[in-house]
Amino acid sequence: MTNTISKYIGLIFISLFFTSCIDTVDVDLATAKPRLVIDAAIKWQKGTDGSEQQIKISRTRGFYENAAVPVTDALVEITDENNQIFTFTDADEDGIYITDNFQPQLENEYTLSVNVDNRSFKATEKLKSVSSIDSIQQIKDGGFTGEDIEVKVYYKDPANIENFYLYTFDVDYLAFPTFSIFDDEFNDGNTIFAYYTEEDLEIGDTLKIRAHGISDTYYNYLEVLLDQAGAAGGPFQTQPATVRGNIVDQDNPEDYIFGYFSLSETDHLNYEIK
């Protein structure tokens, strides 16, 4: 009888313990003012005329807000070095501004102009070329455990030219692509490779690979951004500094926004894991 009573008391204690563990805790988070986000990555895929391009504009949102906050009333233009203007419009009022008459020219300089909220933003960049993807090598016993699939993407770097590359790797079951950046400081003129592995990668998966030619300034921006995103945190670690892009408020440069204006020739390949 005593054992039975003890069991009941134990069950009641456990029930109360777990019930007390599911109390809702409301965290009062500080609210910062919304900032503009301008995603102005112009991508000219090899083999196309590059006339269709888009720029996305939104505002930062609160921690508990799920939906993006599009900006639909901006004036968006890109001007080339010959003063030809390409106007982007948001016909669907979803914050995605589109043009169908862009004219890409390698190594030409372009200026982005965005006017919104009675503020003027500008950035200037060059359109950079990219080496074509030459071949793919797949290894089945890679990774830290020796059991993961590795993929190497080979390309030939042009000799005697300073080049910078951005590679993105995307599979359907991941929410975001993986970004990798490379330069040719120690591999100028050689055949080199971009590398990707992911522990859940399986035979039959499609890996979407895209190579971008990027400027040295964009490379430096991404290097800092990726370092902060991948840094191992700790309870006493200094908070990362805000990474500022090249899009600047013309009247108040210190009042920064998020985003970067870049122009890249690109090459892409969909590779099925074997």
Summary of the structure (lengths in Angstrom):
residues: 274
radius of gyration: 24.5
end to end distance: 64.3
largest distance: 95.1
contacts: 715
relative contact order: 0.17
helix: 12%
strand: 43%
